[in-house]
């Protein structure tokens, strides 16, 4: 940590310090001296805070962020370091970013040349000096969600020469899927293939069978797999 003390200075005011039009004549200056006290400067390490604006593209979110260095060397009035222990970067615009950002180089961001503090319910910006730059990485993922699909039709699969009559108690079911919010928003009940394979079943019924669901890659069922009651009876062939 470096410290430098700058002493008080008195400046004498004369007509040379003012720029009036020719038709105006300066007759007196009261007071004709001003005293300026420059506070002690201090150089120390301060924690970095990343400033962001905007939001990722629809369906995406920032999962984590990393930046380096975490602390930078800042020179400023000693009093400012008593009231603030962080300094902000310039604003990083994250508007509309997607997971493509994960495969690119980091943002190289400058440090603001001021530290803002709150004093007497007012925000005051105090000039400081910092020449370091910050490397910033954002890890962006697709948002995850859950969606319920009602009235999903249950189909019956069996061989062509299957000679039994099959009836379902629940011809339509509700499914809850979880996964990528983008994929869920594009999906509707008609896109889901749900079926029961009765190839190995024979009378008498009924049976309580799991419903097999073909859902898009990246999505999975939420909760227990659905079931449906199946009744199987022999087909009565009328004699001629």
N, C-alpha and C positions, 0 to 999 in steps of 0.2 A: 504494500500500500504506500503510495506516494502522497505527500502533503506539501502544499506550497502556499505561503502566506503573502498576500498582497496588501500593502499598507494603505492608509488613507491618503488621499490627494486633494489639494485645494486648487481650484481653477479660477483664475481672475477673468472676469467678463469685460470685454471692450467692444467697441463698435464693430470690430472685425468679426465678432461672433454672430452678427446679425446681417441679414440681407434685405434692407428696406429699399423701396423705390427712391429715386433721387429727390423727389419733392418732399420726402419725409426726413426730418432731421432728429437724430437721437440726442437728447439733452442730458439724460442721466440714467443710471442703472442702479436699482435698489432691490436687493443687495447686489453688490458688484463682485461678490465671490460666492462660489458654491463648493461645498465639501462633499466628495464622493468617497464612500467607503466600500471597497471591494472585499467581499468575504473570502475566506480561505478556500482554496481549491483542494480537492481530494481526488485521488485516482484509486479505484477499488473495483473488485469483481462484483458484478450484479447479476442476479438471475434473469433469464430471458423469458418473455411471455409472447406467444404467437398470437397475432391478430388475424382474424379471418372474416370474410364477408361472403354472402351468397349461400346457396344450398346446392348439394349434388343433384345430378339429373334425377328425374322421377324414377323411383324404384331402387335407388342407390343410397348408401349411407357411409360415412367415415367410421370405420371400425376401430382404427387406432392412428396415432400420429407420433412421429419421432423427429427430433431436431437436434442439431449439433453445431456449435458447442452449446451447452446448457447455461453457461455463464460467460459474460464478456467483461472486458476491462473498460470502465467508463470514467471520464473526468468531468467533475462538476462541483458546484458549491457544496461544502461539507454539510450544511444543514439539510440539503435535499436527501442525503443518504440516511439521515436520522428518521425521515418520515416515509421513505419508499425503499423497498429492497428489490424491486423488479423494474425492468425496462422492456418496452414493447418493440416488436418488429414493425416494419411497414406492413400495410394490410395485404394479405394473401387472398386473391380472388378464387374461391373454390366453386363458383357458380357453374352448374351443369357438368361437373366432372363425373367420370364413370370409372369402372375397374381398369380401364386402359391406363389410367394414371399409375397403377401399380408397376407397370413395365417401363416407365420413363425415368429420366434422371430427376433428382430432387430440385425443388425450387431453391434458388439462391436469393436470399432476402436481406435487405439492408436493415440496420437498426435505426430507429427514430432518433433524431438529434435533440430529443427533449424527454423529460420525465414529468408525468402529470400527477399531481397530488391534490387532495381535497382539503381545503382550509377554509374554515368559517362558512361551510355549506357552499363553497365555490371551488371550481376546478381551476388549478393554476398550472400552467405549463412552464417548466424551468429548462432553459437550454443546457445541454450537456454535449460532450464530444465522445463519439465511439466510432472507430474505423473498421470494426469487425463485421463479417457477413455470416448469416446463418443458413445452413443447409436444412431444408424441411422436406420430410417424406410423409405422405398420407396413404394409408391402406384403405382402399375403398371396396366395399362388398355390396352385392345385391341385398336389398332388404328382405328379411324373412317375415312370413305371415301365416295365418291360418284362415281358411275359407270353407264354409259349409255349402254343399251342393245338394239341393232337394230334387225330388222326383227323378232320380237316376233309374232308368228302366233296367230290370233284371231279365236277362235272356236265358234260355234253356239250351244247353248243348247236349246232343245225344247222337248215336249212329243213325244212319239212314234206315236201317232195318230194326229199329227199336220199336217194339210192338206194345208198349205200355202207354197209358195215358198219364200225363204229368200236369199237375196244377200247382200253382204257387199261391201261398197265402199273402205274401208281400211281393207284389209285382213291381213296386217302386220303393226305393230306399233313399235315405239321406247319408251323405258321406262328408266327413271333415278331412281336408287335405292340408298339409303344411309344407312349406318350402319357399322358393323364390316368389316374392310378391308380384314380380313382373309376369311370371308364368301363371300364377293363380288368377291374375286379372284377365289374362287372355283366354282362360278356360271356362267352358260352361258345361252343364249337365249332359248335353247331347254328345260331348266329346269323350265321355268316359264310357268305356266298354265294361259292363258288369254282367257276369254270367254264373250259372251253376252247371257243372258237368254231372249229369245223371247216368253216364254210361255204365257205371258199375252198380247202379241201384236197381232193385227189382221189388215187386210187391211182396208183402204188404207194406204200406207206409204208415204214418207219415215219418219223414226224416227232417232233422234240423241241420241244414247244410251251410257251410261257409260260402259267401259270395266272393268269387274271384274278380278282382278289379284290375284292368289294364290302365295305368295312369302314366302320364308323361314322365320322362327321366328327370330326376332332380326333385320330384315331389314324392311324398309318402303319406300313408294313412295316419290320421290322428286318432288315438284310442284303439279300442279293440276292433278286429275285422268284422264287417257286417255278416249277418246270417239271415237265412230265409227258411220258412217251413215248406217242405215239398211233400206232396201227396202223390203216390204212384199206385195205380190200379191197373188190372189187366183189361185189355180192350175186349169187349164182348162182340163176337162176330155172329151176326144173324144168319141163320140157316135159310137157304132159298127153298 
